[in-house]
Amino acid sequence: MEFAFTEEQRMIGETVRGFFAEHATSARTRTAMAGEGIDRQLWGAFAGELGLAGIGLPEEHGGVGLGMVELALVAEAAGAHVAALPLLGHVMLTQAIAKGGTEAQKSAWLPQLVSGELIATAAWQADPVVRDGRMSGTFSYLPHGAVADLMLVHGKDGAWIVDLKGAGVTVTAHVTMDQTRPLASAELVDAPADALELGDIAIPAALAAGWICLAAEALGAGQAAIDQTVAYSRERVQFGRPIGSFQAYKHRLADLVVEIEQARSAVWWAACAVDENSDEAVLALHAAKSFAADTAFLCAGNMIQLHGGIGFTWDHDAHLYFKRARSIQTLLGTGAYHREAVAGMILGAAA
């Protein structure tokens, strides 16, 4: 597969990088962390001013008609600044509705989601009890679940949309490692559940968007961790010379660059494969999620160590990257889960 960004994609990348650099500052992120874990002003500008909440959605429902490559560009830029945005649940629900919903569902939900008016979350591999359009069950690890309005439920027998502000729903917020993407749980007792017409299509589309979102975020976070560490190595002086001039320091950074470039290839392979409906798409998605997540965690951990004493203080942004990377490793399947899936696809029963 040959891959290169189009001029339009390069422009989107430049725009989103500039947007997050200006608005997703460390101070604003920390303010969001101290509150409900979402920068609502940033989300409003993201969805309203730039229209980026419509990435990958049809124009007739308020989207901009682009694909997963463009979504990855946006998520990479968001990850580079550890932006406190409810992006993961949003892309999963909107893709599920766009690919597997009825026309009535698309008209009812997508415009409000695209405008940023509604916030979404998603329950992965749930086991709900559904009778006559009503759902019961406990759903855990919901990203931004405490502030979400709608929840996508992925069950063995289909997919549903649940109004988290409706009757029969109790949502409990939890203190979690990554305060920029806090988790919650929801308890449903005979809550109305709107079944998606084509659940077998909706769920793969939602998972593809979710995995690409997380992998691209990890790529952005890992690259930012390297860039900030390189900048610090040029400024910090020990024994009369910048610490970046020491051989052991340079070797650590060189190893990280090799890792991040491999992760970059995996992310763009996955995004491009999905957009082109390639036979390799599922394999690429599993590979990208596991490799990029582990690479971001490696880069963030080294960022803390290579910053020395200042890197170990909670006030340093290295810890924001470390927490985000650790969170990404576990969301929507651990590295072991995805590597097992890759092994099964390649080796079959021998795996």
C-alpha positions in Angstrom: 0.0 0.0 0.0 1.4 3.4 -1.0 0.3 6.3 1.2 0.8 10.0 1.1 -1.3 12.9 2.4 -3.3 15.0 0.0 -3.0 18.7 0.0 -6.4 18.9 1.8 -5.3 16.5 4.5 -2.1 18.4 5.0 -4.1 21.6 5.5 -6.4 19.8 8.0 -3.4 18.6 9.9 -1.9 22.1 10.1 -5.2 23.6 11.1 -5.8 21.2 14.0 -2.3 21.3 15.2 -2.5 25.1 15.4 -5.9 25.0 17.1 -4.9 22.6 19.9 -1.5 24.4 20.4 -3.4 27.7 21.0 -6.4 26.4 22.9 -5.5 23.1 24.6 -3.0 24.6 26.9 -1.6 22.9 30.0 -3.4 25.4 32.2 -6.8 24.8 30.6 -6.3 21.0 30.7 -5.5 21.1 34.4 -8.6 23.3 35.1 -10.7 20.7 33.3 -9.0 17.9 35.3 -10.0 19.6 38.6 -13.6 19.8 37.4 -15.5 17.2 35.4 -12.7 16.2 33.0 -13.9 18.1 30.0 -12.9 21.5 28.6 -16.4 22.6 27.4 -15.1 25.8 25.8 -12.6 23.7 23.8 -15.3 21.2 22.9 -17.6 24.0 21.8 -14.9 25.6 19.5 -13.9 22.1 18.2 -17.4 21.2 17.2 -18.9 24.7 16.5 -16.2 26.9 15.0 -14.1 24.2 13.2 -16.9 21.7 12.6 -14.4 18.9 13.5 -17.0 16.8 15.3 -18.4 16.0 11.9 -15.2 14.3 10.7 -16.1 11.1 8.9 -19.8 11.8 8.7 -22.0 12.4 5.6 -22.7 16.0 4.7 -26.5 15.5 4.7 -26.4 15.0 8.5 -24.1 17.9 9.3 -20.8 16.2 8.7 -17.9 17.1 6.4 -17.8 13.9 4.4 -14.2 12.9 5.2 -12.8 9.6 6.4 -10.6 7.9 9.0 -7.4 9.4 7.8 -8.8 12.8 8.6 -10.1 11.6 11.9 -6.6 10.3 12.8 -5.1 13.7 12.0 -7.5 15.3 14.4 -7.0 12.7 17.1 -3.2 12.9 16.8 -3.2 16.6 17.3 -5.6 16.2 20.3 -3.3 13.6 21.8 -0.2 15.7 21.4 -1.8 18.2 23.9 -3.7 15.7 26.0 -6.8 17.6 25.2 -9.7 17.1 27.7 -12.3 16.2 25.0 -15.0 13.5 24.8 -13.7 12.4 21.4 -13.6 8.7 21.9 -17.2 8.1 22.7 -18.2 10.7 20.1 -16.6 9.0 17.2 -17.8 5.6 18.2 -21.5 6.6 18.5 -21.5 8.8 15.4 -20.0 6.1 13.2 -22.3 3.5 14.6 -25.4 5.7 13.8 -24.1 6.7 10.4 -23.3 3.1 9.3 -26.0 1.2 11.1 -28.8 3.5 12.1 -32.2 4.2 10.4 -32.8 7.4 8.6 -34.9 8.5 11.6 -32.0 7.8 14.0 -29.6 9.7 11.8 -31.9 12.7 11.6 -32.6 12.6 15.3 -29.1 12.2 16.7 -26.3 13.1 14.3 -27.0 16.9 13.9 -27.0 17.3 17.7 -23.8 15.2 18.1 -22.1 17.0 15.3 -22.9 20.4 16.8 -21.4 19.4 20.1 -24.8 19.8 21.8 -24.8 16.2 22.9 -21.9 14.3 24.4 -21.5 10.6 23.8 -19.8 7.6 25.5 -19.6 3.9 24.7 -19.9 0.6 26.5 -17.6 -2.0 25.0 -18.4 -5.8 25.1 -21.4 -5.3 27.4 -23.9 -8.0 28.3 -27.2 -6.2 28.6 -30.6 -7.7 29.2 -33.1 -6.2 26.7 -36.8 -6.9 26.6 -39.4 -4.9 24.6 -37.1 -2.0 24.0 -36.0 -1.7 27.6 -32.5 -2.4 28.9 -31.1 -3.5 32.2 -27.5 -4.1 33.3 -24.3 -2.5 34.6 -21.9 -0.8 32.3 -18.4 0.1 33.4 -15.4 2.0 32.1 -17.4 4.6 30.2 -15.1 7.4 29.0 -16.6 10.8 30.0 -19.6 8.8 31.1 -20.5 11.2 33.9 -21.0 14.1 31.5 -22.4 12.1 28.6 -25.9 12.4 27.3 -26.0 9.3 25.1 -24.4 5.8 25.4 -23.6 3.4 22.7 -24.1 -0.2 24.0 -22.3 -3.0 22.2 -23.9 -6.3 23.1 -23.6 -9.8 21.7 -27.0 -9.5 20.0 -26.9 -6.0 18.6 -26.2 -2.3 19.3 -28.4 0.3 21.1 -28.5 4.0 21.9 -29.4 4.8 25.5 -30.3 8.2 26.8 -28.2 8.6 30.0 -30.4 11.5 31.2 -33.6 9.4 30.9 -35.5 7.2 33.3 -34.1 4.1 34.8 -30.4 5.3 34.5 -28.0 5.9 37.4 -24.5 7.1 36.5 -21.6 7.0 39.0 -18.4 9.0 38.3 -15.1 7.4 39.4 -11.7 8.8 40.2 -9.4 7.4 37.5 -5.8 7.7 36.6 -6.4 9.9 33.5 -8.3 12.8 34.7 -8.6 14.2 31.1 -10.7 11.2 30.2 -12.5 10.2 33.5 -14.5 7.0 33.6 -17.9 6.3 35.0 -20.3 3.4 35.4 -24.0 3.3 34.5 -26.7 1.1 36.1 -29.8 0.6 33.9 -33.1 -0.7 35.2 -35.7 -1.0 32.4 -34.2 2.0 30.7 -35.5 2.8 27.1 -33.0 1.5 24.5 -33.1 2.5 20.8 -31.8 -0.5 18.8 -29.7 0.3 15.8 -31.1 -1.3 12.7 -27.9 -2.8 11.4 -26.0 -3.7 14.6 -23.7 -6.1 12.8 -22.4 -3.1 10.7 -22.7 -0.5 13.4 -20.4 -2.2 15.9 -17.4 -2.8 13.5 -17.7 0.8 12.3 -17.7 2.1 15.9 -14.8 -0.1 17.0 -12.7 0.9 13.9 -13.3 4.6 14.7 -12.5 4.0 18.4 -9.3 2.1 17.8 -8.1 4.7 15.2 -8.9 7.5 17.6 -6.9 5.9 20.5 -4.0 4.8 18.3 -3.7 8.3 16.7 -4.0 9.9 20.2 -1.2 7.7 21.3 0.9 8.6 18.3 0.4 12.3 19.1 1.2 11.9 22.8 4.3 9.8 22.1 5.7 12.2 19.6 5.0 15.2 21.9 6.8 13.4 24.7 9.9 12.9 22.5 9.8 16.5 21.3 9.5 18.0 24.7 12.3 15.8 26.0 14.6 16.8 23.2 13.9 20.4 23.9 14.7 19.9 27.6 17.9 18.1 26.7 19.2 21.1 24.9 18.4 23.5 27.7 19.5 21.5 30.8 23.2 21.8 31.4 25.3 19.5 33.6 29.1 19.4 33.9 29.2 22.4 31.6 27.4 20.9 28.7 23.8 20.2 27.6 22.6 16.8 28.8 21.5 15.9 25.3 25.1 15.7 24.3 25.7 12.7 26.5 25.9 9.4 24.6 23.6 7.4 26.9 20.9 10.2 26.7 21.1 10.3 22.9 20.8 6.6 22.6 17.6 6.5 24.6 16.1 9.2 22.5 17.2 7.5 19.3 15.5 4.3 20.3 12.2 6.2 21.0 12.3 7.8 17.6 12.6 4.3 16.0 9.6 3.2 18.0 7.4 6.2 17.2 8.1 6.0 13.5 7.0 2.4 13.5 3.8 3.4 15.4 3.2 6.2 12.9 3.3 3.7 10.0 0.9 1.4 11.8 -1.6 4.2 12.5 -1.7 5.5 8.9 -1.9 1.9 7.6 -4.9 1.3 9.7 -6.7 4.6 8.8 -6.0 4.2 5.1 -7.0 0.5 5.1 -10.4 1.3 6.7 -11.0 4.2 4.2 -10.2 1.9 1.3 -12.2 -1.1 2.7 -9.0 -3.1 2.5 -9.0 -6.8 3.4 -6.2 -5.9 5.8 -8.3 -3.4 7.7 -9.1 -5.5 10.8 -5.5 -6.7 11.1 -4.2 -3.2 10.7 -6.6 -1.9 13.4 -5.5 -4.4 16.0 -1.8 -3.8 15.1 -2.1 0.0 15.3 -4.0 0.0 18.6 -1.5 -2.3 20.4 1.7 -0.9 18.9 0.8 2.8 19.2 -0.5 2.5 22.8 2.6 0.6 24.0 4.9 3.1 22.2 3.2 6.1 23.8 3.6 4.5 27.2 7.2 3.9 26.5 7.8 7.4 25.4 5.9 9.0 28.3 7.8 6.8 30.8 11.1 7.8 29.3 10.0 11.4 29.3 9.7 11.3 33.1 13.0 9.7 33.6 15.0 11.8 31.1 13.7 15.0 32.7 15.4 14.0 35.9 14.1 15.4 39.2 11.6 17.9 37.7 10.1 15.0 35.7 9.1 13.2 38.8 7.1 16.1 40.2 3.3 16.0 39.8 3.3 19.5 38.5 5.2 18.6 35.3 3.2 17.8 32.2 5.1 14.6 31.7 2.6 13.0 34.1 -0.3 14.0 31.9 1.2 12.1 29.0 2.0 9.2 31.2 -1.5 8.9 32.5 -3.1 9.3 29.1 -0.8 6.7 27.6 -1.6 4.2 30.4 -5.3 4.8 30.0 -5.1 4.2 26.2 -3.3 0.9 26.8 -6.4 -0.5 28.6 -9.3 1.2 26.7 -11.1 -0.9 24.0 -8.8 -3.9 24.6 -5.3 -4.3 26.1 -2.2 -4.9 24.0 -2.5 -8.6 24.8 -6.0 -8.7 23.5 -5.1 -7.1 20.2 -1.9 -9.1 19.7 -3.8 -12.3 20.3 -6.3 -11.1 17.6 -3.4 -10.5 15.2 -1.9 -13.9 16.0 -5.2 -15.6 15.4 -5.7 -13.9 12.0 -2.2 -14.7 10.8 -1.6 -18.2 12.3 -5.2 -19.4 12.7 -5.6 -22.4 14.9 -1.8 -22.6 15.4 -2.1 -19.4 17.6 
